[in-house]
Structure formats: C-alpha cells, structure tokens
Amino acid sequence: MDVERVVWHAWLRLACGLLVAGCASIPSTTRIALLAPFEGRYREAGYNALYAARLAFQDAGLTSVELLPADDGGSVSSAADRAQALRLDPQVAAVLILGTASADVHVLHTFEELPVIVIGDWGAQPTDSAFILSNPEIDDRLTVPPQERVTQTAKREESLIAGDSLALAQWTRLRPASKDVTILSSAALPNPSFAARYRGSDLFAPEPGLLASLAYDATHMALQAVQIAHSERSAVAETLATMTYAGMNGTIHFEDGYWADAPLHTYRYDAEGVLRAAEDIVK
C-alpha cells in the first residue's frame, strides 16, 4: 500500500470514528494526529514530518497510542474542516501541525481546547492550547511572509530571507539562482545517524528535510504529554506548557506558547542546491 493510500485510510478511520463515537462504551486507542499537507507544493514537508513521527512512534514502542495522519486539503477552509473533525474525535488527545494552511489563526482557534504543537515557523501565533516550536524572533527578520505561495516567491529577483516555508528540495528547481536566499529556522539539520535511521525506517521514506528532526522531537513531546496526562486534553495542554524535553534540537520548554530560548540557525543553499548551515549563526 503506498503512502497516499495510508493517509487516505487514516482519514477514513477518523470519519468513521466520529460516526460511532457516541455509541462506543469501551475506551479505544488514544490518537495523536498529524495535520499537514500531503498533496500540492508543500507535500514534501508533510511527508518529511510523517516519517519522522512514525520513527518516533517506533522508538517509543507504545501500543496504547496511534498516529493519525490527515491531509490539510491545501487551503485554510479545508484545514479548518479537518481541525473541527479532529476536535470532535474523542480519541484525539493532541495534534501536530505544519504548513501555512494548518497554522492559520482561524484553524488554530478551531481546535479550541485540543492541544496543538506547530512544528517550525509558519507565521502562527500561540493560543492557550497551541504551542509554537520556533523562535518568535524569526518572523520579524523575514522578507518573505510564511504565508506567501512558494511559486510567487520564486519569481522574486532580490535577495530573500525566509523561514521554514522555503526549506524545500523543490525550491532550487523553482529558482535555480538561490545563493542569495537565507533560511532562518530553529530546526537543526538531521545528523548522519538520524538521517540513516530515518531512511531505513520505511521503504518509502525520503531524504529527511530540515524539519524532520524537529517533527521527531515534537512527536516525542506529544507522546510524553499524553502519557503523563492520561490523554485528558486540558491536562495534556498543561503538561506541554510546563514540561522540559531534551531532544535532538536541544532543550525544549515553552514560555507564553513559544519555544523558550530557541536556537536561531542560518542556512543557505550551496551551488548544488543543497541546504547547508551558514558559517555564522544568527544570535
């Protein structure tokens, strides 16, 4: 079964689960959802996160929690519909999201009390139950808004400072002359050990992108919070707000909904179109 069918079947399970939720009397498996783009221009970001999340689940070895991937539909309205469906599913205890559609302010508020971790910088703002895995200073330094379409950005001729939205393998195909493009991110590039485990985790696993290690850390945080809080949503949100997690990207804890003291890395594309760390780190 290919990955697209896996995502579709997972979404079908969510829809069916909503139909029977009112009749169920026996507690079923807790779910952590991944709402991300699995079609369109940003599909590579979605699948990078999917395989990272799957690897985190494999490493955790839990049988009481399952991963539920859901395509955001590529628009704010469709992402809001998915968010509403996830909120109404009593089995969903937390949601991981990335992409411009899912991170929209309307979508985040649609989740209401359902805890959310936003993986990377997509221009999102925290709420009482939405936490941003990114340095809040990044948005103030960008010349490319995170919500701008990548095809529109590729038409720009000036030097660019962008966030995670341009950390894509396809970017240098859209704009081959990209030596003047700077990427700011709190995510660390995958180290060789993680990259090897990531590629070996699944037959269809792609080369891990910039957000792969951050998606892995976010998944482990959600798993820990769900276990500590016994899957109760308000308790999961409170646990995320107060926990400290030591992961591949360093120590993570939240203050005012943002990753406190988050790193701010500078990346650039080399002559071969590969994203690499710049010589200097933005302080």
Secondary structure, DSSP 8 states (H G I E B T S, - for coil): --HHHHHHHHHHHHHHHHHHTTT--S---EEEEEEE--SSTTHHHHHHHHHHHHHHHHHHT-SSEEEEEEE-TTSHHHHHHHHHHHHH-TTEEEEEE-STTTTSHHHHHHTTTS-EEEES-SS----SSEEEES-TTHHHH-SS-TTS-HHHHTT--S-EEE-GGG--TTHHHH-S--TTEEEEES-----HHHHHHHHHT-TT-----TTHHHHHHHHHHHHHHHHHTTT-HHHHHHHHHH--EEETTEEE-EETTEETT---EEEEE-TTS-EEE-SS---
